């Protein structure tokens, strides 16, 4: 019994023609065969970068956390 292949579904996105021309210029020499494959690659990179940034964000730096704790101590909320 053959493995079930993972099928990827696609959709269509409209891009203004002047932007497509700029993308085609940037694609030269990259090995990408279509605007779609290049745009997909770029969007994956952007999304990955945003997700990584979100994962690395902290609510407070250690210094800010210590200031909050000290303020709570000064107010008598924590010992």
Phi, psi and omega in degrees: 000119182291151176296144175283124181284145177281112180267133177257128176269149182239160175227171179253135176237133179272133180234134179303140183304319178300325178290321177300319179297320177295320179297316179300321177296317181290334181287335186306128178079006182267341183092355176286139184263348181209158176299319181301314181293322179294313181296320177300315178300312181298316180296321176299319179296316181295312180298317179300318179296317179296316180296320178296317179298317180296322179293327185272350180290141174247150177297316179223150168285166179301320180296316179295321179298317179295322178296318179296315179299317180296319179297318178295324176295314180300328179274354178085014181278330177227158179266000000 
